[in-house]
Amino acid sequence: MGQASFPEMYERWLVGPLFRPWAEVTFEEVKLSPGHRVLDVACGTGIVARVAREQLGAAGYVVGIDINAEMLAVARTVAPDIDWRVGNAGALPLRDGEQFDVVVCQQGLQFFPDKPAAAAQMRRALARGGRLAVATWRPDEEIPFFRDLRRVAERLLGPIVDLRHSFGNAALIEALLRDAGFHDVRSRTISRRIRFEDGAPLLRLNTMALVGMSAAGKAMADHERKRVVEDVVSGSAPVLQSYADGSGVAFELSSNLVTANG
Ligand SMILES: C[S@@+](CC[C@H](N)C(=O)[O-])C[C@H]1O[C@@H](n2cnc3c(N)ncnc32)[C@H](O)[C@@H]1O
């Protein structure tokens, strides 16, 4: 993977198999119509905004906001015509009176330190009669592939709280949105079989994330952390093998999709 930055690796290896399918599912649930204005909160490299733009065409009004300028730099390279803005979900950088018909937050809410503030901001951003869609992964105990990989890492690093799967309880998301003033809040669990042509980059990126989230990994010097990543990657080979699918790897993945009206 050479000297690519994390956002470049995210876009290159993860977005197609892991994130695009859910953006498509979201817009099957929350249908876009010509003229709709769409806001992608915690857009990362921008897959939700890009799928919205594909559906709305060049005239579509699409904005993507993320706290990480490096993720947005990749988004800008892939889709220079979308309005990408650096900003915190807890204080969205919107223009005076700017509102959207559809607001989506895909796999971002679990990372926000102040979730009520983010919910209030998404409510503010949604036009009257608009639709909100929030997606968060289910707990990894329900996703054997990620649970098994975490257990390998935990053998070397001790218990790991995986932030990515830390807000999988749909009832909590529903309550958060109702408290923020959203109506008709509904959630469902969606499962998909995900397939990677090559499991190696996924394993490496997932291991880097797990090591980075562990208390032991956080306390390590860079060279030590890199060595542990190599050890966890090697120790995970049997797990990867058990999900082999031809030359690639395939597994079931589940996400909450919570929708609401403004
Ligand atoms: C797993 S990525 C998901 C990105 C994108 N929505 C997708 O589906 O590919 C999570 C994103 O949340 C962003 N993020 C985390 N905390 C944030 C915050 N407080 N405000 C805005 N974005 C945030 C990160 O920078 C990262 O790009």
The ligand as a Gaussian input file, in Angstrom:
#p B3LYP/6-31G(d) Opt

LIG

0 1
 C      -16.207000       5.790000       9.303000
 S      -16.022000       7.393000       8.627000
 C      -17.522000       7.486000       7.664000
 C      -17.354000       8.427000       6.505000
 C      -18.474000       8.416000       5.471000
 N      -19.733000       8.863000       6.040000
 C      -18.619000       7.081000       4.781000
 O      -19.711000       6.498000       4.839000
 O      -17.636000       6.629000       4.156000
 C      -16.371000       8.462000       9.984000
 C      -16.147000       9.927000       9.676000
 O      -16.641000      10.710000      10.756000
 C      -15.849000      11.874000      10.807000
 N      -16.058000      12.527000      12.109000
 C      -15.734000      12.061000      13.326000
 N      -16.090000      12.947000      14.271000
 C      -16.661000      14.008000      13.639000
 C      -17.251000      15.224000      14.076000
 N      -17.318000      15.549000      15.371000
 N      -17.753000      16.060000      13.147000
 C      -17.712000      15.750000      11.831000
 N      -17.164000      14.603000      11.370000
 C      -16.651000      13.739000      12.247000
 C      -14.447000      11.342000      10.602000
 O      -13.527000      12.353000      10.263000
 C      -14.676000      10.318000       9.501000
 O      -14.480000      10.881000       8.229000

